[in-house]
Amino acid sequence: MGRFKNLEIQGLLIDNFGKTLIDGINNAIKTSDLTEEEAFKKIAPKFKKLISDYEENISSLYVDHHKFKLDSFLKTHLRNQQKIAKTHQASFVGFILYINGCYNVYEKIIEKLKRKKVDSTLNMTVALYGLVIRRADEILNQLLSGYIDGAMIIWRSLYENAITLLVLALENNNELADKYFQHSVRNSKRKILSYQKNYKDLKFKALPKSTERNLQNEIDKMNTRYGKDFLDNEYGWADNLFPGKQKANFMLLEERAEMNRFRPYYILSCEHVHSNFNGFKHFMEGNKIILPWLVTPEFELDAFIDPMQFTVSILHEINDYILYEFSIEDEYNVNVLLMRKVFEKQQQTFDKPKRRRANS
């Protein structure tokens, strides 16, 4: 079937597919009044349909009577998570403590905001803070499952949102925060145009004509208010931060927030997002890709260090702003001290073990 006959695998999905068919035909012949020759002559004109019906029936049988047990799967999954967490208990406890500390702060902030009217900058930075905490929790769950690359993929999103949050906080400019919100119409346009181009192939319904019309009205408003360059650039909302012909980009925002020391890990994380060979580096020994590693969770501490420490480090940078903005004066110093101690305690749990795979 494929290019290499010697690599074809019998029973790739269905065990004894051919044998079951042949046994079924032989049994039918034995129980009939026909000779073998007579039976095959009778079957021959209908053989293609017979095969098609057999394929339909056996595939339905496998789907309807599978042996997968969700409870068993969940027990195994939880057992693996417990093994990882308990093996590196101190590191995970510190990591979860820091994330939970951020979550508790966030819960109290949004409770307070229910009764207060605040400006665009605070509204947007608080929303971004919640999103960054969500990403941190997602990273935690990836790490508990032993998926380091999955954690790094999510870390990229955490970091990009963190940079936006810090830029908005440092600039403290409501017009800039409004621009960030309004600039979202750029991606809305891309999504709608892509959907309208492909909905038939996806067997979806077309969007109402009013959707495109309303979107175009918003785009026209943005072009009139800020000029066409505003929506041409992915970071057009921040163009005015960089005078002259220089258009805003992520690297410039990163530098403006004085976070460019994290760029090496950001670049490394991007390798797991985009399709390129460097995404395999994590699964190689020398010049060879170790294929079983691609579907094997990590268990050794050294694999968890970077995702944990870079996640907590970014949260710690953001908390400098959040704690200043929302602490009462008498509690600010102790709030900062507490989060710093949790941060330091978590960082101290790391040693320098030699990199080793669970199955090596």
Residue pairs with C-beta under 8 A, 6 or more apart in sequence:
1 8
2 8
10 17
10 18
11 17
13 62
14 58
14 59
14 62
17 58
20 58
21 51
21 54
24 54
25 43
28 39
29 36
29 39
32 39
34 42
43 50
77 145
80 145
80 146
80 297
81 144
81 145
83 299
84 92
84 143
84 144
84 145
84 146
84 297
84 299
85 92
85 144
87 299
87 301
88 301
88 304
88 349
90 349
91 301
91 304
91 308
91 346
91 349
91 350
92 143
92 144
94 342
94 345
94 346
94 347
94 349
95 140
95 143
95 308
95 311
95 312
95 346
96 140
97 342
97 345
97 346
98 312
98 315
98 316
98 339
98 342
98 343
98 346
99 133
99 136
99 137
99 140
99 315
101 338
101 339
101 342
102 129
102 133
102 136
102 315
102 319
103 133
103 137
105 319
105 322
105 323
105 326
106 126
106 129
106 130
106 133
108 326
109 126
109 129
109 322
109 326
110 126
110 130
112 326
113 126
119 174
119 177
120 174
120 175
120 177
120 178
120 181
121 168
121 169
121 171
121 172
121 173
121 174
121 176
121 177
122 325
123 177
124 168
124 177
124 180
124 181
125 165
125 168
125 169
125 177
125 321
125 325
128 161
128 162
128 164
128 165
128 168
129 165
129 318
129 322
131 161
132 158
132 161
132 162
132 165
132 314
132 315
132 318
133 315
135 154
135 155
135 157
135 158
135 161
136 158
136 311
136 315
138 154
139 151
139 154
139 155
139 158
139 307
139 311
142 148
142 150
142 151
142 154
142 307
143 151
143 304
143 307
143 308
145 297
146 296
146 297
146 298
146 299
147 297
147 298
148 282
148 298
148 303
148 304
148 307
149 272
149 279
149 282
151 307
151 311
152 268
152 269
152 272
152 306
152 307
153 269
153 272
153 273
155 265
155 269
155 307
155 310
155 311
156 266
156 269
156 270
156 273
158 311
158 314
159 262
159 266
159 269
159 314
160 250
162 259
162 314
162 317
162 318
163 250
163 253
163 254
163 257
163 259
164 180
164 253
165 318
165 321
166 257
166 259
166 317
166 318
166 321
167 238
167 241
167 253
167 256
167 257
168 176
168 177
168 180
169 321
169 325
170 256
170 257
171 241
176 237
176 238
176 240
176 241
179 226
179 230
179 237
179 238
180 237
180 238
182 222
182 237
183 222
183 230
183 231
183 236
183 237
185 215
185 218
185 219
185 222
185 231
186 231
186 234
186 236
188 215
188 218
189 215
189 219
189 231
192 207
192 211
192 212
192 215
195 204
195 207
196 206
196 207
196 212
199 205
199 206
199 207
219 231
222 230
222 231
223 230
223 231
226 236
229 236
229 239
229 247
230 236
230 237
230 239
233 239
233 247
233 248
234 249
235 247
235 248
235 249
235 250
235 252
235 253
236 247
236 248
237 248
238 248
238 252
238 253
239 247
239 248
241 248
241 252
241 253
241 256
242 248
242 252
246 252
251 260
251 263
254 260
254 262
254 263
254 266
259 317
262 310
262 313
262 314
265 306
265 310
271 278
271 279
271 281
272 279
272 282
280 289
283 289
283 290
283 293
283 294
284 290
290 357
292 359
293 357
293 359
296 357
296 358
296 359
297 358
298 304
298 357
298 358
299 358
300 353
300 355
300 356
300 357
300 358
301 350
301 351
301 353
302 352
302 353
302 354
302 355
302 356
303 355
305 350
308 346
308 350
309 346
309 347
309 350
312 343
312 346
312 347
313 343
316 339
316 340
316 343
319 336
319 339
320 336
323 332
323 335
323 336
323 339
324 332
327 335
327 336
